[in-house]
Amino acid sequence: SQSEYLSFEEGTLLSQTIPVTGYVFSMHYIFINKEVFLNCSPKKNILVLNYMLEGTVEYSLTGYGQLTLEQGNYQLFYLPGGKLNQTKLTPGNYCLVQIEFSSGHLKNAVMEYPLHQSAQVVPFMNRLINEIVFYTKGLFESRLLIESRIRDLLRLFIEGLTEKADYKQVSTAQWKVLMEAEDYILGH
């Protein structure tokens, strides 16, 4: 994995990036003390699934206009290469998880999945993200777990936007009980 620390006049950025087969998993903590506009102009077309765990951001994407990603929501972003995109950050703290997909996923996803639509992060998604972030076993096992959880998150994203998933009707309290039961079963 790669870690990055960046300090600038308006705040600080801490990032960790983990490349695995077909994906790049990143977690960003951003601390802003003065409003700032961040510009992004990728060299190539990219497809990114974003989970906004803390904070709300406003952004402008070429071809899509002004959009918002609110805390507790996720969106699939398509960013065309060579185009300028801008994100507005106001004073506060932000935590963002990103899954960038390989170019092999790009063509199918852009044609099949809804882009730039928000959906609410459900507790199970947070659990999958936490499993990735806090997994401490060996490199091979870690890569397998990360690839598996990323596929789970992508499946839940697709189901959530197409409203096929029954998990949306389970409350946070019910998820907690289910996860405790799973932990007990796996531990015995």
C-alpha positions as CSV (number, residue, x, y, z in Angstrom):
1,S,0.0,0.0,0.0
2,Q,1.0,3.6,-0.5
3,S,0.4,6.4,2.0
4,E,0.5,10.1,1.3
5,Y,0.4,13.2,3.6
6,L,-0.1,16.5,2.0
7,S,-0.3,19.8,3.9
8,F,-1.5,23.0,2.1
9,E,-2.7,26.4,3.2
10,E,-6.3,25.4,3.4
11,G,-5.9,22.1,5.2
12,T,-4.4,18.6,5.2
13,L,-4.9,15.4,3.3
14,L,-4.0,11.9,4.5
15,S,-4.5,9.0,2.0
16,Q,-3.8,5.3,1.8
17,T,-4.0,3.5,-1.5
18,I,-4.0,-0.2,-2.0
19,P,-3.8,-1.5,-5.6
20,V,-5.2,-5.0,-6.2
21,T,-6.1,-6.9,-9.4
22,G,-8.6,-4.9,-11.3
23,Y,-9.1,-2.2,-8.7
24,V,-7.4,0.5,-6.6
25,F,-8.9,0.9,-3.1
26,S,-8.2,4.3,-1.5
27,M,-9.2,6.0,1.8
28,H,-8.8,9.7,2.2
29,Y,-9.1,11.8,5.4
30,I,-9.3,15.5,4.6
31,F,-9.2,18.3,7.2
32,I,-10.1,21.7,5.8
33,N,-9.8,25.0,7.7
34,K,-10.6,27.4,4.8
35,E,-12.8,27.0,1.7
36,V,-10.9,25.5,-1.2
37,F,-11.6,24.3,-4.7
38,L,-9.7,21.2,-5.8
39,N,-9.1,20.6,-9.5
40,C,-8.9,17.1,-11.0
41,S,-8.0,16.4,-14.6
42,P,-7.2,12.7,-15.0
43,K,-4.9,11.8,-17.8
44,K,-7.1,8.8,-18.8
45,N,-10.8,8.0,-18.5
46,I,-11.5,6.6,-15.0
47,L,-14.5,5.0,-13.2
48,V,-14.6,5.5,-9.4
49,L,-17.1,4.3,-6.8
50,N,-17.1,6.9,-4.0
51,Y,-18.4,6.3,-0.4
52,M,-18.7,9.6,1.6
53,L,-18.3,8.5,5.2
54,E,-17.9,11.9,6.7
55,G,-18.8,15.4,5.3
56,T,-20.6,16.5,2.2
57,V,-18.9,17.8,-1.0
58,E,-20.1,19.8,-4.0
59,Y,-18.4,19.1,-7.3
60,S,-18.6,20.0,-10.9
61,L,-18.0,17.3,-13.5
62,T,-17.5,18.0,-17.2
63,G,-20.6,17.0,-19.0
64,Y,-22.7,16.6,-15.9
65,G,-22.7,20.0,-14.2
66,Q,-23.0,20.7,-10.4
67,L,-23.5,17.6,-8.2
68,T,-23.4,16.8,-4.5
69,L,-22.2,13.8,-2.6
70,E,-23.6,13.8,0.9
71,Q,-22.3,12.1,4.0
72,G,-23.6,8.5,4.2
73,N,-24.1,8.2,0.5
74,Y,-22.2,6.7,-2.5
75,Q,-22.0,7.4,-6.2
76,L,-20.4,5.9,-9.2
77,F,-18.3,8.6,-11.1
78,Y,-17.1,8.5,-14.6
79,L,-14.3,11.1,-15.2
80,P,-13.3,11.6,-18.8
81,G,-9.6,11.9,-19.4
82,G,-8.2,15.4,-20.0
83,K,-11.3,17.2,-18.7
84,L,-11.2,19.6,-15.8
85,N,-13.4,18.7,-12.8
86,Q,-13.7,20.7,-9.6
87,T,-14.6,19.9,-6.0
88,K,-15.6,22.5,-3.4
89,L,-14.6,21.8,0.2
90,T,-15.7,24.0,3.0
91,P,-14.1,24.0,6.5
92,G,-14.6,20.7,8.2
93,N,-13.5,17.1,8.2
94,Y,-14.1,14.6,5.4
95,C,-13.6,10.8,5.0
96,L,-13.9,9.3,1.6
97,V,-13.4,5.8,0.4
98,Q,-12.8,5.3,-3.4
99,I,-12.7,2.2,-5.5
100,E,-11.2,2.9,-8.9
101,F,-11.9,0.3,-11.5
102,S,-9.5,-1.0,-14.2
103,S,-10.1,0.0,-17.8
104,G,-11.7,-3.4,-18.4
105,H,-14.6,-2.5,-16.2
106,L,-15.0,0.9,-17.8
107,K,-16.8,0.1,-21.1
108,N,-19.4,-2.2,-19.5
109,A,-20.1,0.0,-16.5
110,V,-20.6,3.2,-18.4
111,M,-23.1,1.5,-20.6
112,E,-24.9,-0.5,-18.0
113,Y,-24.9,1.3,-14.6
114,P,-26.4,4.6,-13.6
115,L,-23.7,7.2,-13.1
116,H,-23.6,10.1,-10.7
117,Q,-26.7,9.0,-8.8
118,S,-26.6,8.9,-5.0
119,A,-27.8,6.0,-2.9
120,Q,-27.5,5.6,0.9
121,V,-24.7,3.6,2.4
122,V,-26.2,0.7,4.4
123,P,-24.5,-0.6,7.6
124,F,-23.4,-3.8,5.8
125,M,-21.4,-1.6,3.4
126,N,-19.6,0.1,6.3
127,R,-18.7,-3.3,7.7
128,L,-17.2,-4.4,4.4
129,I,-15.2,-1.2,4.2
130,N,-14.0,-1.6,7.8
131,E,-12.9,-5.2,7.0
132,I,-10.7,-3.8,4.2
133,V,-9.3,-1.0,6.3
134,F,-8.5,-3.0,9.5
135,Y,-7.5,-6.4,8.0
136,T,-4.0,-7.3,9.4
137,K,-3.1,-10.7,8.0
138,G,-0.5,-11.4,5.3
139,L,-0.2,-9.7,2.0
140,F,-1.7,-12.6,0.0
141,E,-4.7,-13.0,2.3
142,S,-5.1,-9.2,2.4
143,R,-5.3,-8.9,-1.4
144,L,-7.8,-11.8,-1.6
145,L,-10.0,-10.1,1.1
146,I,-9.8,-6.7,-0.5
147,E,-10.7,-8.1,-4.0
148,S,-13.6,-10.0,-2.5
149,R,-15.0,-7.1,-0.5
150,I,-14.7,-4.7,-3.5
151,R,-16.8,-7.1,-5.5
152,D,-19.3,-7.3,-2.7
153,L,-19.5,-3.5,-2.6
154,L,-19.9,-3.3,-6.3
155,R,-22.7,-5.8,-6.2
156,L,-24.5,-4.0,-3.4
157,F,-24.1,-0.7,-5.3
158,I,-25.7,-2.2,-8.4
159,E,-28.5,-3.8,-6.4
160,G,-29.1,-0.6,-4.4
161,L,-29.5,1.6,-7.4
162,T,-31.8,-0.8,-9.2
163,E,-33.8,-1.4,-6.0
164,K,-33.5,-5.2,-6.2
165,A,-31.9,-5.6,-2.8
166,D,-33.9,-6.5,0.2
167,Y,-31.1,-5.4,2.6
168,K,-32.4,-1.8,2.3
169,Q,-35.4,-2.8,4.5
170,V,-33.3,-4.0,7.4
171,S,-32.7,-1.5,10.2
172,T,-29.3,-0.6,11.6
173,A,-30.3,-2.5,14.9
174,Q,-31.2,-5.6,12.9
175,W,-27.9,-5.4,11.0
176,K,-26.0,-5.2,14.2
177,V,-27.7,-8.4,15.5
178,L,-27.1,-10.2,12.2
179,M,-23.4,-9.2,12.3
180,E,-23.0,-10.3,15.9
181,A,-24.6,-13.7,15.0
182,E,-22.2,-14.0,12.0
183,D,-19.2,-13.2,14.3
184,Y,-20.3,-15.8,16.8
185,I,-20.8,-18.5,14.1
186,L,-17.5,-17.7,12.5
187,G,-15.7,-17.8,15.9
188,H,-17.0,-21.3,16.8
